[in-house]
Amino acid sequence: MLRSMVQALGWCAVVAALAGCVDANAPNLVPVAAPFDPPLNLPGIAHHTCTADGNFMYREAKKQYELRAGMTGYPIDPTEEEANATAAAHRQYVTCLSSQGYRNYER
């Protein structure tokens, strides 16, 4: 009787701890060393997701460059703005891919 109560209490503690990890916007929890690729971890899906992240970072970097130029009073240099935005988008894309478990091979 005591053993089953302890097991039930332990099970409830595990469920409560895992419930805090689940977010509606986050991917599903997958066991470590799962013998299959989860649906959100396919290369095509990862590429599209990470491209969207990179596009968002591109727009955000352009906006931040314009805000910094406005605060400091320097004129906006379109070449530098484009280089900063492109670099930020590339870093975000590579970071997103690596978080999905892939590498971006440069050619």
Buried (B, 14 or more C-beta within 10 A) or exposed (E): EEEEEEEEEEEEEEEEEEEEEEEEEEEEEEEEEEEEEEEEBEEEEBBEBBBEBBEEBBEBBBEBBEEEBEEEEEEEEEEEBBEBBBEBBBEBBBBBBEEBEBEEEEE
